[in-house]
Amino acid sequence: MSKRRLALYASICFFVAGALLFYAAIQVALPSATATQSLSTLQVAIHTADQIEISFLADPKTHTSKRHYSTKAFHEDYAITSTRLLSAEQTKELLEILDSYVFSTSGGAMCHDPGFLLRFRRQGRDLLTGSLCLHCTNLELEPFPFSPILVDIYEPKTNALRLPRLESFFVNLNGS
C-alpha cells in the first residue's frame, strides 16, 4: 500500500473518529440545555399566559373521537373528548396553583398517561403546549428542538408527588 493511500485512510479514520466524538459531546450537552430551556419556557408561560385551553384526553379504545393527540415522548395516542377555554378566573386559579409547585427535569415516575392537554396562551397565541399526567405528576412539554421534555411537578415543602390542589382543580373542572 502506498504512503499516499495510507495517509488518506488515516485522514478518513481521524475525521470519522472526530465526528463521532463531536456527536457524543452534543448528545451529552443538549439534554441539559434543553431541560433548562424547557423549565424557563414553562415559567414564562405560567407568568405571562392570559388564557389556558384544556382538552380532556381518554383512551381511544374506549372513547371515539375525530380529534386525537399523540404524546411525543411515548408515542401514545389519546382521543380528545372535549376542549374548553378556561374563564379568566379559572385561568388565574390554575396559574396560581402551578406557580406554587416546584418543577424538575431530574426524572421521577414516568407512566405518563395524560388526562389533560394544556395550551398556555397569551393574546390568542400559543406559548406552550403540554400533556399533564396526574398519576406520575409530570408534564410533557413541546415543542423543543430535538425531543419533548418531561417535567416533574412537586409540592415545594414536602417534595410529594401527590398534588391535591391540582387534582381538585381538574376534578371540579370536569364536573362543571
C-alpha positions as CSV (number, residue, x, y, z in Angstrom):
1,M,0.0,0.0,0.0
2,S,1.4,3.4,-0.9
3,K,2.1,6.1,1.6
4,R,-0.4,8.3,0.0
5,R,-3.2,5.8,0.2
6,L,-2.3,5.0,3.8
7,A,-2.3,8.8,4.7
8,L,-5.8,9.1,3.0
9,Y,-7.1,6.2,5.1
10,A,-5.7,7.6,8.3
11,S,-7.2,11.0,7.5
12,I,-10.6,9.4,6.9
13,C,-10.4,7.5,10.2
14,F,-9.4,10.6,12.1
15,F,-12.3,12.5,10.6
16,V,-14.8,9.8,11.4
17,A,-13.5,9.5,15.0
18,G,-13.6,13.3,15.4
19,A,-17.2,13.4,14.1
20,L,-18.2,10.6,16.5
21,L,-16.7,12.4,19.5
22,F,-18.4,15.6,18.5
23,Y,-21.7,13.8,18.2
24,A,-21.3,12.2,21.6
25,A,-20.4,15.6,23.2
26,I,-23.5,17.2,21.7
27,Q,-25.7,14.3,23.0
28,V,-24.4,14.9,26.5
29,A,-24.7,18.7,26.4
30,L,-28.1,19.0,24.7
31,P,-30.4,17.4,27.2
32,S,-29.1,19.7,29.9
33,A,-29.5,22.8,27.8
34,T,-32.9,21.7,26.5
35,A,-34.1,20.9,30.0
36,T,-33.1,24.3,31.3
37,Q,-34.8,25.9,28.3
38,S,-38.0,23.9,29.0
39,L,-38.1,25.0,32.6
40,S,-37.6,28.6,31.6
41,T,-40.3,28.4,29.0
42,L,-42.7,26.9,31.4
43,Q,-42.1,29.6,34.0
44,V,-42.6,32.3,31.3
45,A,-45.8,30.6,30.2
46,I,-47.1,30.5,33.8
47,H,-46.3,34.1,34.5
48,T,-47.5,35.6,31.1
49,A,-50.4,33.4,30.0
50,D,-53.8,35.1,29.9
51,Q,-55.7,32.0,28.7
52,I,-55.5,28.3,29.1
53,E,-57.3,25.8,26.8
54,I,-57.8,22.4,28.3
55,S,-58.5,19.3,26.3
56,F,-59.7,16.2,28.1
57,L,-57.9,13.1,26.9
58,A,-59.1,9.5,27.0
59,D,-58.1,6.1,25.8
60,P,-59.1,5.9,22.1
61,K,-60.1,2.2,22.6
62,T,-62.9,3.2,24.9
63,H,-63.7,6.7,23.5
64,T,-64.4,7.6,19.9
65,S,-63.4,11.0,18.7
66,K,-62.4,12.6,15.4
67,R,-59.6,14.5,17.2
68,H,-56.6,12.8,18.7
69,Y,-53.4,13.8,20.5
70,S,-50.2,11.8,20.5
71,T,-47.6,12.2,23.2
72,K,-44.2,12.9,21.8
73,A,-42.1,11.0,24.3
74,F,-44.0,7.8,24.4
75,H,-45.9,7.9,21.0
76,E,-49.2,7.1,22.7
77,D,-52.4,8.2,21.0
78,Y,-55.3,9.7,23.0
79,A,-58.8,10.7,22.0
80,I,-59.7,14.3,22.7
81,T,-63.1,14.0,24.2
82,S,-63.8,17.7,24.8
83,T,-62.0,21.0,24.8
84,R,-62.7,24.1,26.8
85,L,-61.2,27.6,27.2
86,L,-60.9,28.4,30.9
87,S,-62.6,31.6,32.1
88,A,-60.3,34.4,33.3
89,E,-61.0,33.4,36.9
90,Q,-60.2,29.7,36.2
91,T,-57.1,30.6,34.3
92,K,-55.8,32.8,37.2
93,E,-56.6,30.0,39.7
94,L,-54.8,27.3,37.7
95,L,-51.7,29.6,37.0
96,E,-51.5,30.3,40.8
97,I,-51.7,26.6,41.6
98,L,-49.0,25.8,39.0
99,D,-46.8,28.7,40.2
100,S,-46.9,27.2,43.8
101,Y,-45.2,24.0,42.7
102,V,-41.6,23.1,42.1
103,F,-40.6,21.8,38.6
104,S,-37.7,19.5,37.9
105,T,-36.4,17.6,34.9
106,S,-34.5,15.1,37.1
107,G,-36.8,12.2,36.1
108,G,-39.2,10.8,38.5
109,A,-42.1,8.4,37.9
110,M,-42.8,8.0,34.2
111,C,-46.1,6.3,33.4
112,H,-47.2,9.5,31.6
113,D,-50.8,8.5,31.0
114,P,-52.1,12.1,30.5
115,G,-55.7,13.0,31.2
116,F,-55.3,16.6,30.0
117,L,-53.7,18.6,27.3
118,L,-52.9,22.2,28.3
119,R,-52.3,25.1,25.9
120,F,-50.9,28.2,27.5
121,R,-51.9,31.3,25.5
122,R,-51.2,35.0,25.5
123,Q,-53.4,37.3,23.5
124,G,-54.6,34.4,21.4
125,R,-51.2,33.0,20.5
126,D,-49.9,29.6,21.9
127,L,-47.0,30.0,24.3
128,L,-46.6,26.3,25.2
129,T,-48.4,23.0,25.0
130,G,-48.1,20.2,27.5
131,S,-49.9,17.0,28.3
132,L,-50.4,16.5,32.1
133,C,-50.4,13.2,33.9
134,L,-51.8,13.4,37.4
135,H,-50.7,9.7,38.1
136,C,-47.0,10.4,37.9
137,T,-47.3,14.2,38.2
138,N,-45.4,15.2,35.2
139,L,-46.0,17.5,32.2
140,E,-44.7,16.6,28.8
141,L,-43.8,19.9,27.1
142,E,-43.5,20.5,23.4
143,P,-42.1,21.6,21.1
144,F,-38.4,21.7,21.9
145,P,-35.5,21.4,19.5
146,F,-35.0,17.6,19.3
147,S,-37.4,16.0,21.7
148,P,-40.2,16.7,24.2
149,I,-39.2,17.3,27.8
150,L,-40.9,15.6,30.8
151,V,-41.1,17.9,33.7
152,D,-41.8,16.5,37.2
153,I,-44.1,18.5,39.5
154,Y,-43.6,18.5,43.2
155,E,-45.1,20.1,46.3
156,P,-42.5,22.7,47.4
157,K,-42.1,21.8,51.1
158,T,-42.6,18.0,51.0
159,N,-41.4,17.1,47.5
160,A,-44.5,15.0,47.5
161,L,-45.8,13.6,44.2
162,R,-49.4,14.0,45.3
163,L,-50.8,17.3,44.1
164,P,-54.1,17.7,45.8
165,R,-54.8,21.3,44.8
166,L,-54.1,20.5,41.1
167,E,-56.1,17.2,41.3
168,S,-59.0,19.1,43.0
169,F,-59.0,21.8,40.3
170,F,-59.3,19.2,37.5
171,V,-62.0,17.2,39.3
172,N,-64.0,20.3,39.9
173,L,-63.5,21.4,36.2
174,N,-64.5,18.1,34.9
175,G,-67.7,18.1,37.0
176,S,-68.7,21.6,35.9
